[in-house]
Amino acid sequence: MEIQKKEKKTPWEKEWEELCKREQRFLARRREKKDAFLSRKLEEKVPQRLQERLDATFFRAFRMIFEKGTPVIEK
């Protein structure tokens, strides 16, 4: 019967394990995307059709900025 000795961890190993645990907790909390309070309130107030039109307008504006570039921004 062999008795296993518990290996002592170096301070670096302890710190690394703690960091990994903290990272896993952080990632677990971020997986569940929660809507911001302001977004929820705006969704209640803004009609769906208006929201779709606003989204389309922003899309066209950004597309124009990316295609035409700096001269459009300078105007």
C-alpha positions as CSV (number, residue, x, y, z in Angstrom):
1,M,0.0,0.0,0.0
2,E,1.6,3.2,-1.2
3,I,0.8,6.5,0.6
4,Q,0.6,9.4,-1.8
5,K,2.2,12.6,-0.7
6,K,0.3,15.8,-1.3
7,E,2.6,18.0,-3.5
8,K,3.0,21.5,-2.3
9,K,2.2,24.1,-4.9
10,T,4.4,27.0,-5.6
11,P,3.0,30.5,-5.1
12,W,2.9,30.9,-8.9
13,E,0.8,27.7,-9.3
14,K,-1.6,28.8,-6.6
15,E,-1.9,32.2,-8.2
16,W,-2.5,30.6,-11.6
17,E,-5.2,28.3,-10.3
18,E,-7.0,31.2,-8.6
19,L,-6.8,33.3,-11.8
20,C,-8.2,30.4,-13.9
21,K,-11.1,30.0,-11.4
22,R,-11.8,33.8,-11.5
23,E,-11.7,33.7,-15.3
24,Q,-14.2,30.8,-15.5
25,R,-16.6,32.6,-13.1
26,F,-16.3,35.8,-15.2
27,L,-17.0,33.9,-18.5
28,A,-19.9,32.1,-16.9
29,R,-21.5,35.4,-15.9
30,R,-21.0,36.9,-19.4
31,R,-22.5,33.9,-21.2
32,E,-26.0,34.9,-20.3
33,K,-26.5,38.1,-22.2
34,K,-28.8,40.4,-20.3
35,D,-30.6,43.3,-22.0
36,A,-29.7,46.7,-20.6
37,F,-32.4,48.5,-18.6
38,L,-32.5,51.3,-21.2
39,S,-32.9,48.8,-24.1
40,R,-35.8,47.1,-22.4
41,K,-37.6,50.4,-21.7
42,L,-37.0,51.6,-25.3
43,E,-38.4,48.3,-26.7
44,E,-41.6,48.9,-24.8
45,K,-41.9,52.5,-26.1
46,V,-40.7,52.3,-29.8
47,P,-43.0,50.5,-32.3
48,Q,-41.6,47.6,-34.1
49,R,-42.0,49.2,-37.6
50,L,-40.1,52.3,-36.4
51,Q,-37.4,50.2,-34.9
52,E,-36.9,48.4,-38.3
53,R,-36.7,51.7,-40.2
54,L,-34.2,53.1,-37.7
55,D,-32.1,49.9,-38.1
56,A,-32.2,50.1,-41.9
57,T,-31.2,53.8,-41.8
58,F,-28.2,53.2,-39.6
59,F,-27.2,50.3,-41.7
60,R,-27.3,52.5,-44.9
61,A,-25.4,55.3,-43.1
62,F,-22.6,53.0,-41.9
63,R,-22.3,51.3,-45.3
64,M,-21.9,54.7,-47.0
65,I,-19.2,55.7,-44.4
66,F,-17.3,52.5,-45.1
67,E,-17.6,52.8,-48.9
68,K,-16.9,56.5,-49.3
69,G,-14.7,57.0,-46.3
70,T,-13.1,60.2,-45.0
71,P,-14.7,62.7,-47.3
72,V,-18.1,61.8,-46.1
73,I,-17.0,62.1,-42.5
74,E,-15.4,65.5,-43.1
75,K,-18.7,66.9,-44.5
